[in-house]
Amino acid sequence: MMKLENFIVIGISHLEYDTEKRENFIKKNPEKFIENLKIDGCIEGYISVITCLRVEFYIDLGKNSLKDFLNTTKVKEFFKFEKIFFKSEKEAIKYLFKVSCGFYSIIKGEDQILAQIKKSYLNSLEKDTSSKLLNVVFNKGIELGKKFRTESEISHNALSLEAISLKFIKDSIDILENKKILILGIGDLAQSILHLLIKENTKNITITNRTEHKALEIKNIYKNVNVISFNKKNEAVIESDIIISATSAPHLVLKKEELENKIKTDKKYTFLDLAVPKDIDPQLAKLENIDLFNLDDVWNVYNKNVKNREKILKEYEFLIYEQIEKLEKWFQWKEKMETD
């Protein structure tokens, strides 16, 4: 008979261990240890959720009591010197449900952990390590993870640097599609923004880099992107609507004295400086038709979004308790059906 009190979770996460200690724990091959517990009949089944941030085992104790499991010599010896967290019954269920909703992720409410839980569950089915109890609980957890994100819309608050940078641009200029965009630099951040811009159906994009052959390599990936030599950057700025700079230069790349007499007075310019140290002369912001944003502006929005996500988690936490109540009622009904 399936019983909720047989459900436990045991493991470590980034809250207990740093990266090096998590790696050392994984080297002990805890999954093989848990697998052997199942083979030896110490547990009914397990589902392992192993990511870069967590090593967790969701276990169905089956006919074995919690006390017997914890007092098993093999279990005590294997976890002897480890800072393992342990939860059982309702607390274990609540923990899984919160994990699936992204409560314990570094970026609260992110989608990746739900995908990882689904993958872990499917792997357990393929390897035949799960159980009827675990199947029911994980299905409810995955169902809740989807519902939580749909109703709270928590994932709509972009938190990546490139996504927030794009938000600045879109807020400044209503329609990107017909705008001329110039990107200075072709590092990871610049490439991520370029990718997002192309997804936005932006067609008139020019890139430039001090090392031109690296810019040409990007053009091999994005065929419709224009490439110009770096010494023509000022002329390209004048003809562009949006200028994004993310070079590794140790000095200003775009200077007021080189641009102010050439800037067109009948158009609006949006500059986004994502470099450290700054690429764009802050004095350009004094020109009437220029909006200039930098990393400080971007991080302010990032921090607001973090706080907003934490607020959303609190507002929609009731969904977790509703799902726990539904699960408990289902098990009560199931037990009644089996005993009648």
LINRA-V813241 format. One record per residue. RES is the residue in one letter. PHI is phi in radians with two decimals (* if undefined). NEAR is the number of other C-alpha atoms within 10 Angstrom. Layout:
BEGIN
RES & PHI & NEAR
RES & PHI & NEAR
END
This chain:
BEGIN
M & * & 10
M & -1.30 & 17
K & -2.36 & 17
L & -1.07 & 20
E & -1.20 & 16
N & -1.48 & 20
F & -1.61 & 25
I & -2.37 & 24
V & -2.31 & 22
I & -2.45 & 16
G & 2.91 & 21
I & -2.35 & 21
S & -2.57 & 20
H & -1.13 & 16
L & -1.31 & 10
E & -1.70 & 14
Y & -2.19 & 18
D & -1.37 & 11
T & -1.01 & 13
E & -1.08 & 9
K & -1.21 & 14
R & -1.14 & 18
E & -1.09 & 13
N & -1.13 & 11
F & -1.15 & 16
I & -1.11 & 13
K & -1.10 & 9
K & -1.30 & 11
N & 1.01 & 10
P & -1.11 & 18
E & -1.13 & 18
K & -1.13 & 10
F & -1.09 & 14
I & -1.13 & 20
E & -1.04 & 17
N & -1.18 & 13
L & -1.08 & 18
K & -1.20 & 19
I & -1.05 & 13
D & -1.44 & 10
G & 1.45 & 13
C & -1.31 & 21
I & -2.40 & 21
E & -1.46 & 22
G & -3.02 & 26
Y & -2.70 & 28
I & -2.27 & 29
S & -1.69 & 24
V & -2.05 & 21
I & -2.08 & 18
T & -2.28 & 13
C & -1.18 & 10
L & -1.88 & 18
R & -2.59 & 18
V & -2.29 & 21
E & -2.27 & 22
F & -2.21 & 21
Y & -1.69 & 24
I & -2.16 & 26
D & -1.79 & 27
L & -1.25 & 25
G & 1.12 & 20
K & -1.41 & 14
N & -1.51 & 14
S & -1.39 & 14
L & -1.06 & 16
K & -1.07 & 8
D & -1.11 & 11
F & -1.07 & 16
L & -1.18 & 11
N & -1.63 & 12
T & -1.07 & 12
T & -0.97 & 10
K & -1.08 & 13
V & -1.15 & 15
K & -1.09 & 12
E & -1.23 & 10
F & -1.13 & 12
F & -1.71 & 13
K & -0.93 & 10
F & -1.87 & 8
E & -1.77 & 13
K & -1.53 & 12
I & -1.49 & 15
F & -1.65 & 13
F & -2.51 & 14
K & -2.42 & 17
S & -2.36 & 19
E & 0.90 & 14
K & -1.10 & 16
E & -1.15 & 14
A & -1.19 & 20
I & -1.14 & 26
K & -1.05 & 18
Y & -1.10 & 19
L & -1.02 & 26
F & -1.11 & 25
K & -1.21 & 21
V & -1.06 & 19
S & -1.13 & 32
C & -1.56 & 30
G & 1.54 & 23
F & -1.14 & 21
Y & -1.85 & 18
S & -1.41 & 18
I & -1.11 & 10
I & -1.69 & 16
K & -1.03 & 21
G & 1.38 & 29
E & -1.12 & 23
D & -1.46 & 18
Q & -1.06 & 13
I & -1.13 & 21
L & -1.14 & 21
A & -1.10 & 14
Q & -1.19 & 15
I & -1.15 & 23
K & -1.03 & 18
K & -1.08 & 13
S & -1.08 & 18
Y & -1.12 & 23
L & -1.11 & 15
N & -1.08 & 16
S & -1.17 & 20
L & -1.20 & 14
E & -1.12 & 10
K & -1.52 & 10
D & 1.04 & 12
T & -1.84 & 19
S & -1.42 & 24
S & -2.55 & 20
K & -1.05 & 12
L & -1.07 & 22
L & -1.12 & 25
N & -1.05 & 17
V & -1.12 & 14
V & -1.14 & 20
F & -1.20 & 22
N & -1.07 & 13
K & -1.17 & 19
G & -1.17 & 28
I & -1.19 & 20
E & -1.01 & 16
L & -1.15 & 22
G & -0.98 & 26
K & -1.17 & 14
K & -1.07 & 14
F & -1.05 & 23
R & -1.22 & 19
T & -1.17 & 12
E & -1.33 & 10
S & -1.47 & 17
E & 0.96 & 13
I & -1.12 & 24
S & -1.32 & 15
H & -1.28 & 13
N & -1.58 & 17
A & -1.06 & 18
L & -2.16 & 21
S & -1.38 & 13
L & -1.05 & 18
E & -1.20 & 22
A & -1.19 & 17
I & -1.22 & 20
S & -1.07 & 26
L & -1.13 & 20
K & -1.07 & 15
F & -0.99 & 19
I & -1.14 & 20
K & -1.17 & 12
D & -1.20 & 9
S & -1.41 & 16
I & -2.22 & 15
D & -1.04 & 9
I & -2.06 & 12
L & -1.46 & 19
E & -0.89 & 14
N & -1.79 & 11
K & -1.55 & 16
K & -1.58 & 18
I & -2.10 & 24
L & -2.04 & 26
I & -2.04 & 26
L & -1.78 & 25
G & 1.76 & 25
I & -2.37 & 25
G & -1.27 & 14
D & -1.02 & 11
L & -1.12 & 17
A & -1.07 & 20
Q & -1.16 & 17
S & -1.12 & 15
I & -1.15 & 20
L & -0.99 & 26
H & -1.06 & 14
L & -1.15 & 15
L & -1.11 & 20
I & -1.16 & 16
K & -1.11 & 10
E & -1.40 & 13
N & 1.20 & 11
T & -1.45 & 18
K & -1.83 & 18
N & -1.68 & 18
I & -2.06 & 19
T & -2.11 & 22
I & -2.13 & 29
T & -2.55 & 26
N & -2.64 & 22
R & -1.01 & 16
T & -1.69 & 12
E & -1.14 & 16
H & -1.12 & 13
K & -1.22 & 14
A & -1.17 & 23
L & -1.18 & 19
E & -1.12 & 11
I & -1.16 & 17
K & -1.11 & 16
N & -1.14 & 10
I & -1.52 & 9
Y & -1.96 & 13
K & -1.07 & 9
N & -1.54 & 13
V & -1.41 & 18
N & -1.54 & 17
V & -2.16 & 19
I & -2.19 & 16
S & -1.28 & 15
F & -1.16 & 16
N & -1.30 & 11
K & -1.84 & 10
K & -1.07 & 19
N & -1.11 & 17
E & -1.09 & 12
A & -1.19 & 21
V & -1.02 & 23
I & -1.02 & 17
E & -1.55 & 16
S & -1.66 & 21
D & -1.74 & 20
I & -2.22 & 25
I & -2.15 & 23
I & -2.01 & 28
S & -2.13 & 25
A & -2.57 & 25
T & -1.58 & 26
S & -1.82 & 17
A & -1.11 & 14
P & -1.48 & 11
H & -2.47 & 13
L & -1.10 & 15
V & -1.74 & 17
L & -2.02 & 19
K & -1.96 & 15
K & -1.03 & 17
E & -1.14 & 11
E & -1.54 & 10
L & -2.01 & 15
E & -1.06 & 14
N & -1.45 & 9
K & -1.85 & 13
I & -1.00 & 20
K & -1.33 & 13
T & -1.47 & 13
D & -1.73 & 6
K & -2.46 & 12
K & -1.77 & 16
Y & -2.03 & 22
T & -2.08 & 20
F & -1.87 & 23
L & -2.26 & 24
D & -1.78 & 25
L & -1.91 & 24
A & -1.68 & 20
V & -2.32 & 14
P & -1.21 & 14
K & -1.01 & 21
D & -1.59 & 24
I & -1.89 & 26
D & -1.02 & 16
P & -1.02 & 16
Q & -1.15 & 12
L & -1.08 & 19
A & -1.12 & 16
K & -1.32 & 11
L & -1.29 & 14
E & -1.03 & 10
N & -1.77 & 16
I & -2.12 & 18
D & -1.83 & 17
L & -2.09 & 21
F & -2.05 & 20
N & -2.34 & 21
L & -1.07 & 16
D & -1.06 & 11
D & -1.10 & 16
V & -1.12 & 22
W & -1.19 & 15
N & -1.07 & 11
V & -1.18 & 19
Y & -1.00 & 20
N & -1.11 & 12
K & -1.13 & 12
N & -1.18 & 18
V & -1.08 & 17
K & -1.10 & 13
N & -1.14 & 14
R & -1.13 & 24
E & -1.10 & 15
K & -1.15 & 12
I & -1.11 & 16
L & -0.99 & 20
K & -1.15 & 10
E & -1.15 & 11
Y & -1.91 & 15
E & -1.08 & 15
F & -1.03 & 12
L & -1.09 & 18
I & -1.15 & 22
Y & -1.23 & 13
E & -1.10 & 12
Q & -1.19 & 18
I & -1.10 & 20
E & -1.10 & 13
K & -1.10 & 13
L & -1.14 & 18
E & -1.09 & 15
K & -1.12 & 12
W & -1.11 & 13
F & -1.18 & 17
Q & -1.11 & 13
W & -1.12 & 11
K & -1.09 & 14
E & -1.13 & 14
K & -1.14 & 10
M & -1.12 & 9
E & -1.34 & 8
T & -1.61 & 7
D & -1.21 & 5
END
